[in-house]
Amino acid sequence: MAETGINTGTDRIFVFQGGGALGAYQAGAYEALHENEVEPDWLAGISIGAINAAIIAGSPRERRIANLRDFWQTVSSGLDFGWATGDNRLRRVQNDAAALAATAFGIPGFFSPRLPTPQQIFGNPDMRVSAYDTEPLVKTLDRLVDFELLNDCQTRLSLGAVEIRSGNFAYFDNRTTKLDARHVAASGALPPGFPPIEIDGRHYWDGGLVSNTPLQHVLNVNDASRDLEIFQVDLFNARGDMPRDQFEVESRIKEIRYSSRTRMNTDDFARRQIVRRAAKRLLERLPPEFQDDEDARILRSIGYEYDVTIVHLIHRRASHATHAMDVDFSRLSIEDHWKAGYDDAAYTLKHPTWRDRGRPKDGIQTFDLARERHLQDGS
């Protein structure tokens, strides 16, 4: 009888959503995980999540936090207003002003507006399909990411993008492709603001156009010989309050659209885990004469025995946030997002439910312990 899967250990995976300026939350969450020696074997990211993931995978362990801070301080350096307020109304004005400034003047080390000069209009095809130039991002990545280290595959890296002509999802993986700054930029090339990125004759846009979270990818491509411990760091919360005005409607639309049905994907995978175990148990009870039956071979292909633990770390919109929260690169907001991610991850790792966890029932268990902290705070 053929083996139905032999477990050889556990892979720890960090999954990073896209979400622009909100990506500082992922950096803060990683800092807390890093301090507790929780390091990834595999990083999967889309858009801003791809940038954070590439910086982590392409930095020596002792430089990872410093390089993340360098990136986030660079992109917020042009919007350091130097003052703060506890008044939500004034803070919203400040946040919207920062988003407006980013839209008008770009973000240092990230993107710059295209100037409508005759040379650009008639000589640059990207001018006709995008409003901004992302060459500053490529230069920042080349400065902060050691691509030789990244491509040594000490940490696996998968970056999601969409191929424009086919409309198909594509994942760039350092196990199969030599990655450079273009692959990272392609994952974050959100139209119509950013231009498509050409790689080997194909053009790519932001993977968030298809799905904003790589969770389904890592679950689908796991070789089923190892358990998975997944830290999913999401920037948009699927749950939310009823909007009270048009601006809150816009905020809620973004959250629903870009949360990418995280819990639905988790629930669907949980059902598949139950089916896998049922298939394995059934195969074990089959008489020898049916072991090589075609249907038995199909069941054997899905009857792998491995466990999955998923930790949700989800950015919750602050009371002073506006509909332009993902474009607000002000230093104050970036620091707020970073601290929120750090606090949520630290709370989760110290929680007795996490510390006392056992083997998953039916092959999967999920934790959203930081939600408890926010309910206690009334946020």
C-alpha positions in Angstrom: 0.0 0.0 0.0 1.4 3.4 -0.9 2.1 6.0 1.8 -0.6 8.7 2.2 2.0 11.2 3.4 4.8 11.2 6.0 5.1 14.2 8.2 8.7 15.5 8.4 8.2 18.6 10.6 6.6 22.1 10.6 7.1 25.0 8.3 6.4 28.5 9.7 4.9 30.8 7.1 4.2 34.6 7.2 1.4 35.7 4.9 1.3 39.4 4.1 -1.7 41.2 2.4 -1.5 44.3 0.3 -2.6 47.7 1.7 -0.3 50.6 1.0 0.6 52.7 4.0 -1.1 50.1 6.3 1.8 47.8 5.6 3.7 49.4 8.5 1.4 47.2 10.6 3.1 44.1 9.2 6.5 45.5 10.0 5.5 46.1 13.6 4.0 42.6 13.9 7.2 41.2 12.5 9.3 43.1 15.0 7.3 41.5 17.9 7.6 38.0 16.3 11.4 38.6 15.7 12.0 39.6 19.3 10.3 36.4 20.4 12.5 34.4 17.9 9.5 33.5 15.8 11.1 33.5 12.3 9.7 32.4 9.0 10.7 29.5 6.8 8.5 30.9 4.1 7.2 34.4 3.3 4.4 35.1 0.9 3.3 38.6 0.1 1.3 40.8 -2.3 1.8 44.5 -3.0 3.1 46.2 0.1 3.2 42.8 1.7 5.6 41.7 -1.1 7.9 44.7 -0.2 7.9 43.9 3.5 8.5 40.2 2.7 11.3 40.9 0.3 13.1 43.1 2.8 12.9 40.4 5.5 14.0 37.6 3.2 16.7 39.7 1.7 18.3 40.9 4.9 20.6 39.1 7.4 18.6 38.3 10.5 20.3 41.0 12.6 19.5 43.6 10.0 15.8 42.8 9.3 14.2 45.2 11.7 16.7 48.0 10.8 16.0 47.6 7.1 12.2 47.6 7.6 12.5 50.8 9.7 14.7 52.3 7.0 12.1 51.7 4.4 9.1 53.0 6.4 11.0 56.0 7.6 12.0 56.8 4.0 8.5 56.6 2.7 7.1 58.7 5.5 10.0 61.3 5.5 8.2 63.7 3.3 5.1 63.8 5.5 6.5 64.3 8.9 4.3 67.1 10.1 6.0 67.2 13.5 2.8 67.6 15.5 0.0 65.4 16.8 -3.5 65.9 18.1 -5.8 63.9 20.3 -8.8 65.4 18.5 -10.2 62.9 16.0 -11.5 65.6 13.7 -8.2 67.4 13.5 -6.4 64.1 13.1 -8.6 63.2 10.1 -7.8 66.5 8.5 -4.1 65.8 9.0 -4.5 62.3 7.6 -6.4 63.5 4.5 -3.8 66.2 3.9 -1.1 63.6 4.0 -3.0 61.4 1.5 -3.6 64.5 -0.8 0.1 65.4 -0.6 1.1 61.8 -1.5 -1.3 61.9 -4.5 0.0 65.2 -5.7 3.8 64.9 -5.0 4.4 61.2 -4.6 6.3 59.4 -1.8 10.1 59.5 -1.3 11.7 56.2 -2.2 8.5 54.8 -3.6 6.8 56.7 -6.5 6.8 60.1 -8.1 4.3 61.8 -10.4 4.9 61.8 -14.1 5.5 65.3 -15.6 3.5 65.8 -18.8 6.4 67.0 -20.9 6.4 66.4 -24.6 9.2 63.9 -24.3 7.2 61.9 -21.7 3.9 62.2 -23.6 5.3 61.1 -27.0 8.3 59.0 -25.9 7.2 57.1 -22.8 4.5 54.5 -23.2 4.1 54.2 -19.4 2.9 57.8 -19.4 -0.3 56.8 -21.2 -1.2 54.0 -18.8 0.0 55.2 -15.4 0.1 58.4 -13.3 3.3 57.6 -11.4 6.8 56.4 -11.9 7.9 53.5 -9.5 11.6 53.7 -10.4 12.2 55.2 -6.9 10.9 51.9 -5.4 13.2 49.9 -7.5 16.2 51.9 -6.3 15.0 51.6 -2.7 14.7 47.9 -3.0 18.2 47.6 -4.6 19.6 49.5 -1.6 17.8 47.6 1.1 17.5 44.1 -0.2 20.4 41.7 -0.7 19.0 39.8 -3.7 22.0 37.4 -3.6 21.0 36.4 -0.1 17.3 36.3 -1.0 18.0 34.0 -3.9 20.0 31.6 -1.7 16.6 30.5 -0.5 17.5 30.4 3.1 13.9 31.8 3.5 11.4 30.8 0.8 9.7 33.9 -0.8 6.6 33.9 -3.0 5.3 37.2 -4.5 1.8 37.4 -6.1 1.1 39.3 -9.3 -1.3 39.1 -12.2 -0.2 38.7 -15.8 -2.1 41.4 -17.8 -2.8 39.6 -21.1 -4.1 36.4 -19.6 -5.6 37.8 -16.4 -4.0 34.8 -14.6 -2.5 34.9 -11.1 1.3 34.4 -11.2 3.6 33.7 -8.2 7.3 34.6 -8.4 9.1 32.1 -6.1 12.8 32.2 -5.3 12.9 28.4 -5.4 12.1 28.4 -9.1 13.0 32.0 -10.3 16.0 34.3 -9.7 14.2 37.3 -8.2 15.1 40.9 -8.4 13.5 44.3 -7.7 11.3 44.0 -10.8 9.4 41.0 -9.3 8.7 42.9 -6.1 7.6 46.0 -8.0 5.4 43.9 -10.2 3.5 42.6 -7.2 2.7 46.1 -6.2 2.0 47.7 -9.6 -1.5 48.8 -8.8 -3.2 50.4 -11.9 -4.0 53.0 -13.0 -1.5 54.7 -10.7 1.5 52.5 -11.3 2.8 51.2 -14.6 2.9 47.5 -15.5 6.2 45.8 -15.0 7.7 43.8 -17.8 9.5 40.5 -16.9 10.7 38.2 -19.7 8.3 39.6 -22.3 5.2 39.5 -20.0 3.6 42.5 -18.2 2.3 42.3 -14.7 0.1 44.3 -12.4 -0.6 44.1 -8.6 -1.7 40.7 -7.5 -4.4 42.3 -5.3 -6.5 42.7 -8.5 -7.2 38.9 -8.3 -6.7 38.2 -4.6 -5.2 40.4 -1.9 -3.9 37.6 0.3 -1.5 34.7 -0.5 -3.2 32.4 2.0 -4.8 30.2 -0.6 -1.6 29.9 -2.5 0.5 28.6 0.4 -2.3 26.2 1.3 -2.6 24.9 -2.2 1.1 24.4 -3.0 2.2 22.9 0.3 3.7 19.5 -0.4 1.8 18.0 2.5 4.9 16.4 4.0 5.1 19.0 6.8 2.7 20.7 9.2 2.1 24.4 8.7 2.1 27.2 11.2 0.8 30.3 9.4 0.9 33.9 10.7 -1.5 35.8 8.5 -1.0 39.5 8.8 -4.0 41.2 7.2 -4.3 45.0 6.6 -8.0 45.1 6.0 -10.6 43.7 8.4 -13.6 41.9 6.8 -15.7 42.8 9.9 -16.8 46.4 10.4 -19.5 48.8 11.5 -22.4 50.1 9.5 -21.1 53.3 7.7 -22.6 56.6 8.8 -21.5 58.8 5.9 -20.1 58.6 2.3 -16.5 58.6 3.6 -17.1 55.7 5.9 -18.8 53.9 2.9 -15.6 54.3 0.9 -13.6 52.9 3.9 -15.9 50.0 4.3 -15.7 49.2 0.6 -11.9 49.0 0.7 -12.1 46.7 3.8 -14.5 44.3 2.2 -12.8 44.3 -1.2 -9.3 43.9 0.0 -9.8 41.6 2.9 -10.1 38.9 0.2 -12.6 36.7 2.1 -9.8 35.5 4.5 -12.2 33.7 6.8 -14.1 32.1 3.9 -10.8 30.7 2.6 -9.9 29.4 6.1 -13.3 27.8 6.5 -13.1 26.2 3.1 -9.7 24.8 3.8 -11.0 23.4 7.2 -13.7 21.5 5.3 -11.1 20.1 2.9 -9.0 19.0 5.9 -11.9 17.0 7.2 -12.4 15.4 3.8 -8.6 14.5 3.6 -8.8 12.7 7.0 -11.9 10.9 6.0 -10.3 9.8 2.8 -7.2 8.5 4.7 -9.4 6.6 7.2 -11.4 5.0 4.4 -8.3 3.9 2.6 -7.0 2.2 5.7 -10.1 0.1 5.8 -10.2 -0.9 2.2 -9.6 -4.6 1.4 -6.3 -5.3 -0.4 -8.0 -6.1 -3.7 -9.3 -2.4 -3.8 -6.1 -0.7 -2.9 -5.1 -0.2 -6.6 -8.5 0.8 -7.7 -8.6 4.1 -9.7 -10.9 5.7 -7.2 -8.7 4.6 -4.3 -5.7 6.2 -6.1 -7.7 9.5 -6.4 -8.5 9.4 -2.7 -4.9 8.6 -1.8 -3.8 11.7 -3.7 -5.8 13.9 -1.3 -5.5 11.9 1.9 -2.3 13.5 3.3 -2.0 13.8 7.0 -0.7 17.2 8.1 -1.9 19.9 10.5 -2.4 23.6 9.9 -2.4 26.3 12.6 -3.4 29.8 11.4 -2.8 32.9 13.5 -4.8 36.0 12.4 -3.2 39.3 13.0 -5.6 41.9 11.6 -5.2 45.6 11.3 -8.3 47.4 12.8 -9.1 50.8 11.5 -8.5 53.5 14.0 -11.3 56.0 15.0 -9.4 58.8 13.3 -8.7 56.9 10.0 -10.3 58.1 6.8 -11.2 56.4 3.5 -7.6 57.3 2.2 -6.0 55.3 5.0 -3.9 53.2 2.6 -2.5 56.4 1.0 -1.8 58.2 4.3 2.0 57.9 4.6 2.3 60.6 7.3 5.0 59.7 9.8 2.5 59.7 12.6 0.1 57.3 10.9 3.0 55.0 9.9 4.2 54.9 13.6 0.6 54.2 14.7 0.3 51.3 12.3 3.7 49.9 13.3 2.8 50.1 17.0 -0.6 48.4 16.4 1.1 45.5 14.7 3.7 45.1 17.4 1.1 45.2 20.2 -1.2 42.7 18.5 1.6 40.2 17.8 3.1 40.6 21.3 -0.4 40.1 22.9 -1.0 37.0 20.8 2.3 35.4 21.7 1.8 36.0 25.4 -1.8 34.8 25.5 -2.3 31.6 27.5 -4.5 30.1 24.7 -1.6 30.4 22.3 1.0 29.1 24.8 -1.1 26.2 25.8 -2.3 25.2 22.4 -2.3 21.5 21.4 -2.6 19.6 18.2 -5.3 20.9 15.9 -8.6 19.0 15.9 -9.6 17.8 12.4 -6.2 19.0 11.1 -6.7 22.8 11.5 -7.0 25.4 14.3 -7.2 29.2 14.0 -6.4 32.0 16.5 -7.6 35.6 16.4 -6.5 36.5 19.9 -5.7 40.2 19.2 -9.4 40.7 18.6 -10.0 40.0 22.2 -7.6 42.9 23.1 -9.5 45.3 20.9 -12.8 44.3 22.3 -11.5 45.0 25.8 -10.2 48.4 24.7 -13.5 49.1 22.9 -11.7 49.7 19.6 
